[in-house]
Amino acid sequence: MSSLLEEEEPKRLYYSIGEVAEMLQLATSVIRFWEKEIQVLKPKKNSRGSRQFTEEDIEHLRLIKHLLKEKGYTIAGANEYLKKEHKIGLEKVKLMEELKEMKGFLQQMKDQLP
C-alpha cells in the first residue's frame, strides 16, 4: 500500500500468487485453499498452470481476508455473504483500506510535529 505522498505504481494486468501473498500478508497455501473453497475467487492460469491474479481477484481476496480473519466468518458464511452482498462488501473493504492509509498518514504528520 502506498502512502498518500507517493505516486502509485502503474497497474498491471496480472500478479503472481507470490506477489499477491506478499501484498496481503498471507501464505500462498492460504490463497490456494481459498481459491478451492470460495466460489467468487477464480484466477486465470497461464499455459504453465501458474495463477494470474487481476486487481479484481486481489480485491476479492482482501474482502475474503476481512470476512474470515477480522469478522470471524466461516468459509460457508463467507461464500454466502459474497453471493448476497458482493459489491457492497468490496466497497466496504476498499473504504477501510483507505481509512487505514489515511490514519497512517495522519500519524506520520503528528509524529513530525514539534
N, C-alpha and C positions, 0 to 999 in steps of 0.2 A: 504494500500500500504506500503510495507516495504522499509526501507532505503537501500542504496547500501551496507552498512556495516553489516546489519543484515542478518542472514540466513533466507531463505524463508521457510515458513511452508510447510509441505508435502501437496501436492494437494489431495483434497478429490473428490470422485465421484459426490456427491450431496451436495447442500447447501439449507437451508430453505429460504423461502421468507423473513423472518425477517433478516437473515444473509446477504442476497443479498441487501436488502433495506439499511442496515447499511453500507455495503461496498460502495455502490453507492450514499449514502446520498439522498435516495428517500423514499417517503412514500410507504408502502405496497399497498395502494389503487392505486397509480400511476402504479405500476408494474402490478397489476391485470388488470387495464384498458388497458395498452399497450398490455398485453397478448391477450385480446379480439380483439384489433384493428390492431395489427401489425402481419402480416402473418408469418414471419420467427420465431417468438417467440412461442415456443411450449414446455414448461417444462413438464417433466413427472409428474404424480401424483401417490402417493403410495396408498395402499389399503384403507387408511382413507381419501383420497382425498387431502392430503397436497401436495403442489407443491414441486418438487425436481429439482433444477436448476443445470445444469452442467457448467463447465468452458466455454463451447461454448455459452450457454444461457447467461452467465454473460457478455461475450464479445459482444453478440448481444445487450444486454441492454446498455452497455457502448456506443455503436455506436448509438443506438436509442436516448439515452440521449443527445449525442453530436449533432445529427441532429436536434432534437426538441428544446433543450434548448439553444444551442450555435449558431447553424446555422439558426434557425428560420423556419425550415421546418414545414409544416402541417403534420398531420397523413397520409393523402393521398400521400403527397410528399415524406415522409419518406418510405412508402411502395413501391412507385415507384423506389426510389433510391436503396432500398435494393434488389429489383428484378434485377436491372441492374448492380449494382456495389457492390454487397455484399462483396466479398473478398477484394477488394481494400479499401472499407470503413473500414473494420475490421483492416486492416494493418495500415491505417492512424491513427485510434484512438489508437491503441496499441503504435505506434510511439510517438504520442502526450503525452500519459501517461508516457512513458519512459523519454521523454524530460522534463516533469514537475517534475518527480522524480529527474532527474539529476540537474535541476535548484535548487530544494530544497537542494540537497546535496551540490552544489557549494555555495549556500547562507550560509549554515551552516559553511562551510570551511572559507568563507570570514569573517563571524561573529567571528570566533575564532582567526583571525589574530590580532596581537598587534596593 
